[in-house]
């Protein structure tokens, strides 16, 4: 059971070459349009010459019965503990075993030092921490390669191992909005990013041009590589979620360093709640508190204007945040009104609002396909506003046409407490020389 990422990784590293298992299907959820495909033979291996079907998760009971399934593996992230158990109970009621896979069976070992940055929820501000850590690693340890959690939403056979160093690389690989939101900020500061489907191949290719590897996690998933330093980001805007979502709690319990992000905009009692939860779950972790500083490209496009706010899609959909940094910036810089986009949404964008009723007056930047990107364009075009506030990590106007002026919101962390992340990285008891020796 997956969402085009962790499921494929678990198969590749554990099930693919084991003759005592036959994988009869993947099921897909969260990401629209990924079901109905096939995990291709070049990735599935010689035991699966026709590949493996990818089917909708809502058909799980029928699949278990039709294919006489004995074992179901849950292999995606950012779902509540209650939802995990509901899925487990459904599987058990069908007569099958239910499994969650852990680090010993799924983490690969690198020949280089690995630092991982993960989170307890989608939208915790992990990307800003990753960029900050990448700068320190380059300064202290030399050549850096970022390996990003998978987002293989296109042609899987062509996405085995991908390398991104320029905007042209993203264009050539026909990246979705969601992929660009993760790759583009790294490219902007000179980082090379690897991603794809087969993370053994990806790791070995990345090692050829690096002295240190930065694992940049997705959602609240566990690292795919065994880290020498595990940094985990928590969000005081959602206090308690660090102990209620799978597998974010496992990340927290394994953390060497926990970054409490957004302390400048969260209520002090929420920060204290999160801090206490960290100390209970992982008392050995070093806690770093950080602000998420917001900057905009042109304040005049916000102040006293009627604005449409476009937010990072995953953060405000399955990340369950009512709004994100775009709305915070709009209010901070004096917007007259945030226009509600819901009456103007079309096609799959309208269905997003129906699926996630918690959303506020913001438009998720959904673009998992060309069709969905067009529907996002149509929704924006239908809204009468003075300007569009882009709370996504990318210049969305490059790939989505807009009939209004737009203003980008950028955000970077500012560490408030000591030790800093760079001081912590400096103290890692492992070096390139030690590892190679």
N, C-alpha and C positions, 0 to 999 in steps of 0.2 A: 504494500500500500504506500503510494508515494505522490510526489508532486514534481517529478522530473529533476532529480538531483541526488539526494541521499539514497533513494531507492536504487538508482543505477549504480551508485558507488558500493552499496552493500552487496549487490549482485556481483559486481566486478571483482571485489577483493575476497569474497567468501564463497558464493554459490557457483560462480561460473564454471569452475573446473572440478567441482566435486561430483563424482559419479553417483554418490548416494542421495543426491537431491535432483529433482526435476522441477525447474521453475516453469509453471504453466501460464502465468500472466503477471503483468504489473497492473495495478489500478491507479488511476490518476484523479487528483482533486486540486483545489485551490487555484490552479492556473487554467484559464479558459482555453479550450481548443487543443489541449495536449493529449486527450484520450482519442481513441480511434486510430492511433498510429501503431507502428511496430518498432520494437527495439531491434535494430538492424543486425544481420548476421555478422558483419565485420566487428561489431562490439560484443555480440552475444557469444561468439566463439564457435568452435567446430561441433560442439554438442547440440547446437541449435541452428542448423543450416537454414531454417526458414525464419529465423528471428523469433521474438517473443511478443505476443500481442499486448497492447496497452489499452485497457478497458476502463469505463467509468466506474468510480468507486460506488456510486449508488446501486450498481449491479452486483455488489460483492456477494450477497447471499446466493444469488443465482449462479455466480461463477463457482463458489465453493461446492454447490450441489452438482453442477454440470461437469466439473473437472475433478470431482472427488478430492478436493483439497484437504491435506492433512495439517498443514502449517501455514499460518498467515503472519507476515512480518510487517509491523508498522514502521515505516521508514520516511516520515517527514516530520516537520517541526512546527513550533509556535502554536500548539493547541493546548487547551487547559487539561489539567489532570482529570477532571470529570469527563471531558470528551474522550480522552484516551481510554478510560475505563468503559464508557459506553460502547466504543468500537470493540474493545476486548470482549465485552459481554455478548455483543452481537455474534462475534466469531465463535465464542464458546457455545452459544445456543445452536449454532450450525454444526457443532460436533468437532471443530478443528482446534488445534493448539494456537496460542497467540504468543508472539515473541517481540521483545525490544532488544536490539543489538547494542553492545557497549564498546568502549575503546579498545579492549584487547583483540576483538575480532574485526575491527573496522579501521583502526588507525595505522597508517603507513609510517615507516621510519625513514627519515631523510639522512643523507650523508653530510648535511650541513646543519648549522644551528637553525632552529625554527622558533619564531615568536608568533603566537596566535592572538588574535583579537576577536572575541566573540561577545555575545550579549545574552541577556535573560529574556528579552522581547524584541521583536521587530520595532524599529523606530526609536531605540534607546540612544541613538547618537554614535553608534559604533564607527561610522565612516569617518567622523572627525577625529576620533581616537586613532584609527588606523593611519590616517595621514600624518598625524603628529608622531606616532611611533615610527613610521617609515622614515621621516626626516632624521630622527635620532639614530636609527639603525644604520643609515647611510653614513652619517657622521662618524659613528663609533666602530662600525664593522665592515664597511666597504660596499661592494656591489650588492644591490638588493633586487630581488624579484618578489612581486606580490602574486600570490596564488589565491584566486577568488573562489568562494563556494559556487557550485554549478548553477547555471541558469540556461540549460540547453533547450530552448523553446522552438528551435527551427529544425533543420535537417540533421538528425542525430548522426548519420553516417559521415557528415562533413565536419562535425563538431567534436571529434575525438580529442584533439589537442589544439587549442587556439592561443595565439599570442597577440597582445594588443599594446602597441607603443605609440600609435598616432590615431587621430580621428579617422583617417582613411582606412585603418584596420577595422574600425567599427563599421564603417560604411560597407566595406568589402564583405564583411561577415553578416551583413544585414541584421545588426543588433536591434533588439527591441528597446523601447524606452527604459524598461526595467534594467536591462544589461548596461545601457549607457549611463544610467544613474550611478552604477557602481564603478565602471571603468573610467569614465571621463575625468572625474576629480583626481584620480591617480595619474592619468596621462598628463593632466594640466601641471602637475608638479614634477614631471620627469620620471615617473615610475613605469616600469614594464609590468604588465598584468598577464598572467596565464589563467585560462579557465577551459572548460569543455566538459567531457564525459568520463574519460578514462584517466583517473588521477594518479595512477602509477606512471603512465607515460608522461603525463603533465609534469609530475615532480621530477622525473629524470631529465626531461628537456630543460626545465627551469634551472636545475642544478648546474648545467653546463655554463651558465652565464651569471652565476650569483656566488656571493660569499655567505649570504644569509637569506632565509626565506621568511616572508611575512604571510601567515595564513589570515586572510580577511574573510571572516565567517559570514554566513547568511542567515536571516531570520534569527532564531536562537539555537541553531544547531551546534552540535559538537564539532571540534576540528577533525579533519580527515587525516591530519598528520600528527605524530606525537610531538607536542611542543616542549621546548626547554624552558619557556616562560609563557604562562597562560594568563592573558589579560581578559577580564570580563567586564562589560559595561552594564550598569543598572540604571533604571529610570525612575526618579522620585515623583514624576507625574503619574505613575501607576504603582503606588506603593503596595507591596504585598504580591505583586505579579512575579517577583523573583522567586517565590516559593510555590507558585500555583500553575506554572506552565512548563510543558515538556518540550525539549529536554533542558530548558533554561536553568532549572534548579540544579541539574547535574553539572552544568557549566559553573554555576556559583560554587558548588561544593568542591570542584576541582581547581578553582582559581588560585593563582599565586598573587595576583593583583586584581582588586575590584575598583573600577572607576565609577563613582557616583556622579553622573553627568547632570547638567541643567540645574545645578543648585541655585543659580541666579534667578530662575523663573519658577521654581517649585516652592510650595509652602514649607516653612522650616520644620513643622511637625511631620510632614511626609518624608523629608530628608532624614529626620531622626528615626522614623519607622524603618526605612530602608537600611540605615546604618545598623540598627539593632538586629535586623534579620540577617544581615551579612555576618555579624559577629556570632550569631547562633549557628548558622549553617557552615561557615568556614572561618573559625576564629584565627587561623594562622595567616590569612590573607592580609596583604598590605592594602589599606584603603586610601585612594586618591580622590579628592573632591575637585570637581571642575565646573566652570561655567561654560555655557555655549553662547559665544558672542555672535551677535547678528549684525550683518552689514548689508546695505542695499545699494544697488548701482545708481539709483536716482530717486532721492526722497521726494522730489516735486511731483513724481508720478503717483505718489501715494497720498500725500497730505491733502486733506479736504476733498478727496476723490471718491467716487463710487468705484469699487474695485472687485474684480473676480479673483479669488485666490485659488491657485492650482497647487496641490500638495503632492508629495511623493506617494505613489499609489499603495505599495505594501504597508507603509507606516499607518495609513488611516483606514485601510481595509482590514486584512486579517491581523494587523497590529493593534486594531481596536481603539485607536486614538480618534477622538472627535474631530480634531484638527491638528495641524503641525506648525512648522516654523513659519510658513507663509502667513498664516492668520496672526501669529504672534507679532510678526514684523508689520503687518497691516495696521494693527492696533497701536503698536509702539510708535509708528511714524505718522499717526494721525489720520487714518482713512476715515472718510465721512460715513461710508457704508460698505459692508461686505455683502455682495449680491448672492442670493441663494441660487445655486445652479440647478437644483433638482427639477424645477418646472421645464427646463430647456433641454434636459438630457435626452439623448436618442440611442436606440439600439442597445448594444451591450453596456454602454455607460449608464443608461436608465436601469438596466438589470443590476448593475453594481450598487446603486442606491437602494434598490429593493432588497438585495442580499445583506447589505450592511446599514441597517436603519439607524445606527448610532451616529452616523456621520453628521457633522455640522454644516455650516455654510461654506463648504470647500468642495473643490472638484478634484477627485483623484486623477493623477496623470497616468491613466491606464493605456497601455500600448503593446499588448502581447502579440499583436498581429497588425498587418497593414490595414485590415478592415476596422479593427478597433481604434487604430490611430486616426483614421478618417472620421470615425464617429466622435472621437474627442475633438477634432477640428470643427465638426459641424455643431457640437454642443457649445464650444467657445464662440463661434461665429453668431450664434443665435442670442447671445446675452448682451444686453445693452449696458455697457460699463464704460468708465473713462480709461481704465488701464487694467492690465492683467499682472497680478503679483505671482511670480514663479517661485514657489517654495521647494521645488525639486532641486537635486544636486547638479543639474545640468542646464545648459542653455537650450531650453525646450523649443525656443523659437527657431532653432536650426532645423528641426525635423517636423515641427507642427506649425502650419500656417496660422497666423493670427491677424485679425482685422482691427486690433487695438494695440497701442503701445504697451510694451511689457517691461517689467522691472525684475531683475534677478535678486534673490535673497541668498546671501552666502553666510556660512557660519563655521567658526573654528573654536576649538576648545581653548580655554585658559585655565591652567591648573592653579588651584587656590591653596592647596595644602602641600606639605613636604612629607616624604621625599617626592620629587617629580618623577614622571615616567622615564625621563632620560637618566636620572640618577639611578633608578631601579635597573634599567637596561645596562648601565655601566657596571653594575655589580653582578650580572649574570655569571655564574662560575663556569663558563664554557666559552671557548674562543674557536675561531676557524682553525688555528694551529692545533688545538687540543683535539678537535673532532677529526681532522685529517690524519692526526697521529694515531 
